[in-house]
Amino acid sequence: EMGQLRALYEPTLGPLVDVFERLGLFRIFTAPWFTALLVLLSVSITVCTLDRLPKIRAVT
């Protein structure tokens, strides 16, 4: 499948296809940087929720 994507985008993007492949832009959901962003987002939401939980319980 990657060969098909390369053949599709190479006429338009030229040498940038190699850069995009290395960055994982053709397989975003399996790229390590995407997983790292998901982990960072999850940790951030968890920390913010735990930080605000005592204030929310005090009001209710």
Protein Blocks (a to p, Z undefined) as FASTA:
>chain_A
ZZmmmmmmmmmnmmmmmmmmmnopmmmmlgfklmmmmmmmmmmmmmmmmmmmmmmmmmZZ
